[in-house]
Amino acid sequence: MPLQMDMNSLPKEILRQIEKKLEMCRNQENNPDSEAYKRKIEEMLEEDDRDQSDKYSREADNYKMMEEEVLNSNCSDMDEE
């Protein structure tokens, strides 16, 4: 059977100590006020930026290859004439 307490019956200093312990135990990566959370979000944003940059590079490379293929096919067509 769980222990039930009325929070109003506890002295304020004990409540502050409990709150402080709970705050220290909380996963700081999920606490928007913590440096760990801010670092995690920054890393996620940087990773997303890298992914976008990689995608752009791949698309640019694909476009360049397609352009070269078209130019090469046009040049070979001209050679045949």
N, CA, C and O atoms as a Tinker XYZ file with bonds, in Angstrom:
   324  protein
     1  N      0.850000   -1.181000    0.000000    73     2
     2  CA     0.000000    0.000000    0.000000    64     1     3
     3  C      0.892000    1.240000    0.000000    63     2     4     5
     4  O      1.737000    1.384000    0.884000    81     3
     5  N      0.721000    2.146000   -0.982000    73     3     6
     6  CA     1.588000    3.318000   -1.071000    64     5     7
     7  C      1.377000    4.274000    0.106000    63     6     8     9
     8  O      0.281000    4.422000    0.647000    81     7
     9  N      2.471000    4.899000    0.459000    73     7    10
    10  CA     2.434000    5.894000    1.534000    64     9    11
    11  C      1.865000    7.189000    0.965000    63    10    12    13
    12  O      2.344000    7.691000   -0.051000    81    11
    13  N      0.849000    7.721000    1.622000    73    11    14
    14  CA     0.248000    8.971000    1.166000    64    13    15
    15  C      0.517000   10.040000    2.205000    63    14    16    17
    16  O      0.366000    9.823000    3.407000    81    15
    17  N      0.922000   11.208000    1.708000    73    15    18
    18  CA     1.218000   12.316000    2.608000    64    17    19
    19  C      0.550000   13.569000    2.089000    63    18    20    21
    20  O      0.402000   13.773000    0.884000    81    19
    21  N      0.165000   14.375000    3.002000    73    19    22
    22  CA    -0.353000   15.687000    2.647000    64    21    23
    23  C      0.841000   16.629000    2.551000    63    22    24    25
    24  O      1.538000   16.860000    3.539000    81    23
    25  N      1.075000   17.176000    1.349000    73    23    26
    26  CA     2.235000   18.038000    1.142000    64    25    27
    27  C      2.190000   19.276000    2.026000    63    26    28    29
    28  O      3.237000   19.835000    2.352000    81    27
    29  N      1.019000   19.707000    2.412000    73    27    30
    30  CA     0.902000   20.891000    3.262000    64    29    31
    31  C      1.390000   20.615000    4.677000    63    30    32    33
    32  O      1.703000   21.545000    5.420000    81    31
    33  N      1.457000   19.333000    5.054000    73    31    34
    34  CA     1.887000   19.015000    6.411000    64    33    35
    35  C      3.405000   18.945000    6.534000    63    34    36    37
    36  O      3.930000   18.908000    7.647000    81    35
    37  N      4.125000   18.926000    5.401000    73    35    38
    38  CA     5.583000   18.891000    5.440000    64    37    39
    39  C      6.151000   20.301000    5.547000    63    38    40    41
    40  O      5.633000   21.241000    4.947000    81    39
    41  N      7.216000   20.429000    6.315000    73    39    42
    42  CA     7.862000   21.753000    6.393000    64    41    43
    43  C      8.420000   22.158000    5.022000    63    42    44    45
    44  O      8.858000   21.313000    4.242000    81    43
    45  N      8.394000   23.448000    4.750000    73    43    46
    46  CA     8.828000   23.961000    3.453000    64    45    47
    47  C     10.292000   23.610000    3.145000    63    46    48    49
    48  O     10.634000   23.365000    1.989000    81    47
    49  N     11.133000   23.585000    4.142000    73    47    50
    50  CA    12.545000   23.268000    3.915000    64    49    51
    51  C     12.705000   21.825000    3.424000    63    50    52    53
    52  O     13.527000   21.559000    2.548000    81    51
    53  N     11.939000   20.909000    3.973000    73    51    54
    54  CA    11.995000   19.518000    3.534000    64    53    55
    55  C     11.491000   19.419000    2.093000    63    54    56    57
    56  O     12.066000   18.689000    1.286000    81    55
    57  N     10.430000   20.142000    1.767000    73    55    58
    58  CA     9.919000   20.146000    0.392000    64    57    59
    59  C     10.970000   20.676000   -0.584000    63    58    60    61
    60  O     11.112000   20.154000   -1.689000    81    59
    61  N     11.703000   21.708000   -0.179000    73    59    62
    62  CA    12.761000   22.250000   -1.040000    64    61    63
    63  C     13.867000   21.216000   -1.251000    63    62    64    65
    64  O     14.374000   21.063000   -2.362000    81    63
    65  N     14.234000   20.515000   -0.195000    73    63    66
    66  CA    15.270000   19.489000   -0.319000    64    65    67
    67  C     14.820000   18.360000   -1.253000    63    66    68    69
    68  O     15.591000   17.885000   -2.086000    81    67
    69  N     13.580000   17.947000   -1.103000    73    67    70
    70  CA    13.040000   16.895000   -1.968000    64    69    71
    71  C     13.027000   17.372000   -3.426000    63    70    72    73
    72  O     13.420000   16.644000   -4.338000    81    71
    73  N     12.575000   18.586000   -3.613000    73    71    74
    74  CA    12.535000   19.143000   -4.971000    64    73    75
    75  C     13.934000   19.221000   -5.583000    63    74    76    77
    76  O     14.113000   18.928000   -6.765000    81    75
    77  N     14.906000   19.608000   -4.791000    73    75    78
    78  CA    16.280000   19.701000   -5.264000    64    77    79
    79  C     16.806000   18.315000   -5.665000    63    78    80    81
    80  O     17.455000   18.176000   -6.702000    81    79
    81  N     16.531000   17.306000   -4.859000    73    79    82
    82  CA    16.958000   15.946000   -5.181000    64    81    83
    83  C     16.276000   15.446000   -6.455000    63    82    84    85
    84  O     16.914000   14.823000   -7.305000    81    83
    85  N     15.000000   15.717000   -6.577000    73    83    86
    86  CA    14.275000   15.297000   -7.773000    64    85    87
    87  C     14.839000   15.972000   -9.026000    63    86    88    89
    88  O     14.971000   15.344000  -10.076000    81    87
    89  N     15.164000   17.236000   -8.900000    73    87    90
    90  CA    15.727000   17.976000  -10.026000    64    89    91
    91  C     17.067000   17.380000  -10.447000    63    90    92    93
    92  O     17.359000   17.285000  -11.640000    81    91
    93  N     17.878000   16.980000   -9.477000    73    91    94
    94  CA    19.179000   16.387000   -9.788000    64    93    95
    95  C     19.017000   15.014000  -10.442000    63    94    96    97
    96  O     19.848000   14.613000  -11.257000    81    95
    97  N     17.964000   14.302000  -10.091000    73    95    98
    98  CA    17.732000   12.964000  -10.633000    64    97    99
    99  C     17.097000   12.996000  -12.019000    63    98   100   101
   100  O     17.194000   12.029000  -12.774000    81    99
   101  N     16.461000   14.088000  -12.345000    73    99   102
   102  CA    15.775000   14.177000  -13.636000    64   101   103
   103  C     16.798000   14.127000  -14.767000    63   102   104   105
   104  O     17.904000   14.652000  -14.642000    81   103
   105  N     16.415000   13.487000  -15.873000    73   103   106
   106  CA    17.270000   13.427000  -17.049000    64   105   107
   107  C     17.395000   14.845000  -17.605000    63   106   108   109
   108  O     16.429000   15.402000  -18.127000    81   107
   109  N     18.569000   15.413000  -17.490000    73   107   110
   110  CA    18.774000   16.803000  -17.879000    64   109   111
   111  C     18.653000   17.026000  -19.391000    63   110   112   113
   112  O     18.470000   18.157000  -19.841000    81   111
   113  N     18.755000   15.957000  -20.163000    73   111   114
   114  CA    18.572000   16.104000  -21.608000    64   113   115
   115  C     17.117000   16.373000  -21.965000    63   114   116   117
   116  O     16.821000   16.763000  -23.094000    81   115
   117  N     16.201000   16.169000  -21.012000    73   115   118
   118  CA    14.783000   16.440000  -21.242000    64   117   119
   119  C     14.304000   17.689000  -20.512000    63   118   120   121
   120  O     13.113000   18.001000  -20.524000    81   119
   121  N     15.216000   18.393000  -19.886000    73   119   122
   122  CA    14.887000   19.606000  -19.138000    64   121   123
   123  C     15.262000   20.818000  -19.985000    63   122   124   125
   124  O     16.448000   21.106000  -20.148000    81   123
   125  N     14.274000   21.537000  -20.529000    73   123   126
   126  CA    14.564000   22.668000  -21.428000    64   125   127
   127  C     15.414000   23.769000  -20.805000    63   126   128   129
   128  O     15.974000   24.595000  -21.526000    81   127
   129  N     15.519000   23.795000  -19.488000    73   127   130
   130  CA    16.325000   24.826000  -18.834000    64   129   131
   131  C     17.783000   24.419000  -18.668000    63   130   132   133
   132  O     18.605000   25.239000  -18.260000    81   131
   133  N     18.118000   23.165000  -18.976000    73   131   134
   134  CA    19.475000   22.675000  -18.704000    64   133   135
   135  C     20.400000   22.871000  -19.900000    63   134   136   137
   136  O     19.955000   22.978000  -21.043000    81   135
   137  N     21.692000   22.914000  -19.610000    73   135   138
   138  CA    22.703000   23.011000  -20.656000    64   137   139
   139  C     22.746000   21.724000  -21.479000    63   138   140   141
   140  O     22.993000   21.769000  -22.684000    81   139
   141  N     22.507000   20.581000  -20.841000    73   139   142
   142  CA    22.518000   19.302000  -21.557000    64   141   143
   143  C     21.431000   19.285000  -22.636000    63   142   144   145
   144  O     21.661000   18.811000  -23.748000    81   143
   145  N     20.271000   19.795000  -22.305000    73   143   146
   146  CA    19.156000   19.860000  -23.272000    64   145   147
   147  C     19.523000   20.778000  -24.440000    63   146   148   149
   148  O     19.311000   20.435000  -25.603000    81   147
   149  N     20.067000   21.929000  -24.118000    73   147   150
   150  CA    20.436000   22.899000  -25.152000    64   149   151
   151  C     21.516000   22.334000  -26.068000    63   150   152   153
   152  O     21.477000   22.537000  -27.281000    81   151
   153  N     22.490000   21.618000  -25.476000    73   151   154
   154  CA    23.540000   20.978000  -26.263000    64   153   155
   155  C     22.946000   19.915000  -27.188000    63   154   156   157
   156  O     23.315000   19.817000  -28.358000    81   155
   157  N     22.024000   19.124000  -26.645000    73   155   158
   158  CA    21.393000   18.058000  -27.431000    64   157   159
   159  C     20.631000   18.648000  -28.620000    63   158   160   161
   160  O     20.737000   18.141000  -29.737000    81   159
   161  N     19.872000   19.707000  -28.387000    73   159   162
   162  CA    19.108000   20.358000  -29.458000    64   161   163
   163  C     20.065000   20.935000  -30.505000    63   162   164   165
   164  O     19.825000   20.805000  -31.706000    81   163
   165  N     21.136000   21.564000  -30.056000    73   163   166
   166  CA    22.123000   22.137000  -30.981000    64   165   167
   167  C     22.743000   21.047000  -31.847000    63   166   168   169
   168  O     22.917000   21.233000  -33.051000    81   167
   169  N     23.078000   19.906000  -31.237000    73   167   170
   170  CA    23.647000   18.791000  -31.997000    64   169   171
   171  C     22.644000   18.267000  -33.025000    63   170   172   173
   172  O     23.022000   17.945000  -34.151000    81   171
   173  N     21.382000   18.182000  -32.645000    73   171   174
   174  CA    20.350000   17.709000  -33.561000    64   173   175
   175  C     20.212000   18.661000  -34.750000    63   174   176   177
   176  O     20.070000   18.222000  -35.891000    81   175
   177  N     20.255000   19.964000  -34.476000    73   175   178
   178  CA    20.142000   20.953000  -35.545000    64   177   179
   179  C     21.346000   20.894000  -36.480000    63   178   180   181
   180  O     21.204000   21.001000  -37.698000    81   179
   181  N     22.548000   20.721000  -35.889000    73   179   182
   182  CA    23.747000   20.623000  -36.714000    64   181   183
   183  C     23.693000   19.377000  -37.589000    63   182   184   185
   184  O     24.073000   19.414000  -38.760000    81   183
   185  N     23.222000   18.280000  -37.017000    73   183   186
   186  CA    23.099000   17.039000  -37.783000    64   185   187
   187  C     22.111000   17.219000  -38.938000    63   186   188   189
   188  O     22.350000   16.753000  -40.052000    81   187
   189  N     21.004000   17.896000  -38.655000    73   187   190
   190  CA    20.010000   18.154000  -39.701000    64   189   191
   191  C     20.604000   19.026000  -40.809000    63   190   192   193
   192  O     20.352000   18.799000  -41.992000    81   191
   193  N     21.397000   20.030000  -40.409000    73   191   194
   194  CA    22.056000   20.889000  -41.397000    64   193   195
   195  C     23.020000   20.084000  -42.261000    63   194   196   197
   196  O     23.079000   20.273000  -43.476000    81   195
   197  N     23.787000   19.171000  -41.621000    73   195   198
   198  CA    24.716000   18.326000  -42.377000    64   197   199
   199  C     23.947000   17.439000  -43.351000    63   198   200   201
   200  O     24.354000   17.270000  -44.501000    81   199
   201  N     22.836000   16.873000  -42.886000    73   199   202
   202  CA    22.027000   16.023000  -43.758000    64   201   203
   203  C     21.521000   16.810000  -44.961000    63   202   204   205
   204  O     21.561000   16.321000  -46.090000    81   203
   205  N     21.049000   18.019000  -44.720000    73   203   206
   206  CA    20.555000   18.862000  -45.814000    64   205   207
   207  C     21.686000   19.208000  -46.782000    63   206   208   209
   208  O     21.495000   19.212000  -47.998000    81   207
   209  N     22.858000   19.495000  -46.231000    73   207   210
   210  CA    24.010000   19.835000  -47.067000    64   209   211
   211  C     24.431000   18.630000  -47.905000    63   210   212   213
   212  O     24.735000   18.764000  -49.090000    81   211
   213  N     24.446000   17.447000  -47.277000    73   211   214
   214  CA    24.796000   16.226000  -48.008000    64   213   215
   215  C     23.789000   15.967000  -49.126000    63   214   216   217
   216  O     24.170000   15.595000  -50.236000    81   215
   217  N     22.515000   16.162000  -48.831000    73   215   218
   218  CA    21.472000   15.939000  -49.833000    64   217   219
   219  C     21.661000   16.910000  -51.005000    63   218   220   221
   220  O     21.553000   16.515000  -52.165000    81   219
   221  N     21.941000   18.167000  -50.700000    73   219   222
   222  CA    22.153000   19.159000  -51.750000    64   221   223
   223  C     23.352000   18.772000  -52.610000    63   222   224   225
   224  O     23.298000   18.875000  -53.835000    81   223
   225  N     24.439000   18.325000  -51.966000    73   223   226
   226  CA    25.638000   17.926000  -52.712000    64   225   227
   227  C     25.344000   16.754000  -53.637000    63   226   228   229
   228  O     25.776000   16.743000  -54.789000    81   227
   229  N     24.604000   15.763000  -53.130000    73   227   230
   230  CA    24.252000   14.604000  -53.962000    64   229   231
   231  C     23.401000   15.040000  -55.156000    63   230   232   233
   232  O     23.624000   14.594000  -56.281000    81   231
   233  N     22.429000   15.913000  -54.901000    73   231   234
   234  CA    21.565000   16.376000  -55.987000    64   233   235
   235  C     22.357000   17.186000  -57.008000    63   234   236   237
   236  O     22.122000   17.069000  -58.211000    81   235
   237  N     23.287000   18.002000  -56.538000    73   235   238
   238  CA    24.117000   18.792000  -57.445000    64   237   239
   239  C     25.004000   17.878000  -58.281000    63   238   240   241
   240  O     25.182000   18.104000  -59.478000    81   239
   241  N     25.565000   16.840000  -57.646000    73   239   242
   242  CA    26.388000   15.883000  -58.381000    64   241   243
   243  C     25.567000   15.147000  -59.428000    63   242   244   245
   244  O     26.021000   14.961000  -60.557000    81   243
   245  N     24.369000   14.729000  -59.062000    73   243   246
   246  CA    23.492000   14.036000  -60.014000    64   245   247
   247  C     23.144000   14.939000  -61.196000    63   246   248   249
   248  O     23.145000   14.506000  -62.349000    81   247
   249  N     22.850000   16.189000  -60.891000    73   247   250
   250  CA    22.515000   17.141000  -61.943000    64   249   251
   251  C     23.704000   17.344000  -62.884000    63   250   252   253
   252  O     23.542000   17.404000  -64.103000    81   251
   253  N     24.894000   17.450000  -62.301000    73   251   254
   254  CA    26.104000   17.644000  -63.099000    64   253   255
   255  C     26.351000   16.438000  -64.007000    63   254   256   257
   256  O     26.701000   16.600000  -65.175000    81   255
   257  N     26.165000   15.216000  -63.464000    73   255   258
   258  CA    26.345000   14.004000  -64.270000    64   257   259
   259  C     25.333000   13.960000  -65.404000    63   258   260   261
   260  O     25.683000   13.609000  -66.531000    81   259
   261  N     24.082000   14.312000  -65.121000    73   259   262
   262  CA    23.052000   14.317000  -66.165000    64   261   263
   263  C     23.401000   15.338000  -67.242000    63   262   264   265
   264  O     23.242000   15.076000  -68.435000    81   263
   265  N     23.875000   16.491000  -66.815000    73   263   266
   266  CA    24.244000   17.543000  -67.754000    64   265   267
   267  C     25.398000   17.085000  -68.647000    63   266   268   269
   268  O     25.397000   17.333000  -69.852000    81   267
   269  N     26.380000   16.416000  -68.043000    73   267   270
   270  CA    27.517000   15.913000  -68.826000    64   269   271
   271  C     27.063000   14.842000  -69.815000    63   270   272   273
   272  O     27.540000   14.806000  -70.950000    81   271
   273  N     26.144000   13.970000  -69.396000    73   271   274
   274  CA    25.627000   12.944000  -70.293000    64   273   275
   275  C     24.929000   13.576000  -71.493000    63   274   276   277
   276  O     25.103000   13.135000  -72.629000    81   275
   277  N     24.140000   14.611000  -71.228000    73   275   278
   278  CA    23.431000   15.290000  -72.316000    64   277   279
   279  C     24.438000   15.944000  -73.256000    63   278   280   281
   280  O     24.315000   15.836000  -74.476000    81   279
   281  N     25.427000   16.617000  -72.692000    73   279   282
   282  CA    26.438000   17.267000  -73.533000    64   281   283
   283  C     27.216000   16.240000  -74.342000    63   282   284   285
   284  O     27.475000   16.444000  -75.528000    81   283
   285  N     27.589000   15.133000  -73.702000    73   283   286
   286  CA    28.337000   14.086000  -74.412000    64   285   287
   287  C     27.494000   13.455000  -75.510000    63   286   288   289
   288  O     28.000000   13.172000  -76.596000    81   287
   289  N     26.218000   13.233000  -75.238000    73   287   290
   290  CA    25.372000   12.627000  -76.267000    64   289   291
   291  C     25.166000   13.608000  -77.425000    63   290   292   293
   292  O     25.098000   13.192000  -78.581000    81   291
   293  N     25.068000   14.898000  -77.123000    73   291   294
   294  CA    24.932000   15.896000  -78.197000    64   293   295
   295  C     26.199000   15.970000  -79.018000    63   294   296   297
   296  O     26.139000   16.120000  -80.238000    81   295
   297  N     27.351000   15.867000  -78.366000    73   295   298
   298  CA    28.629000   15.931000  -79.088000    64   297   299
   299  C     28.784000   14.696000  -79.985000    63   298   300   301
   300  O     29.249000   14.802000  -81.120000    81   299
   301  N     28.397000   13.540000  -79.474000    73   299   302
   302  CA    28.534000   12.320000  -80.288000    64   301   303
   303  C     27.546000   12.359000  -81.450000    63   302   304   305
   304  O     27.839000   11.846000  -82.530000    81   303
   305  N     26.371000   12.968000  -81.235000    73   303   306
   306  CA    25.406000   13.105000  -82.322000    64   305   307
   307  C     25.959000   14.027000  -83.407000    63   306   308   309
   308  O     25.726000   13.793000  -84.593000    81   307
   309  N     26.683000   15.063000  -83.015000    73   307   310
   310  CA    27.256000   16.005000  -83.968000    64   309   311
   311  C     28.385000   15.348000  -84.751000    63   310   312   313
   312  O     28.565000   15.617000  -85.939000    81   311
   313  N     29.151000   14.477000  -84.074000    73   311   314
   314  CA    30.252000   13.768000  -84.744000    64   313   315
   315  C     29.719000   12.859000  -85.836000    63   314   316   317
   316  O     30.368000   12.689000  -86.868000    81   315
   317  N     28.553000   12.274000  -85.627000    73   315   318
   318  CA    27.975000   11.355000  -86.587000    64   317   319
   319  C     27.471000   12.070000  -87.833000    63   318   320   321
   320  O     27.343000   11.445000  -88.886000    81   319
   321  N     27.187000   13.348000  -87.739000    73   319   322
   322  CA    26.650000   14.088000  -88.889000    64   321   323
   323  C     27.730000   14.435000  -89.796000    63   322   324
   324  O     27.492000   15.061000  -90.829000    81   323
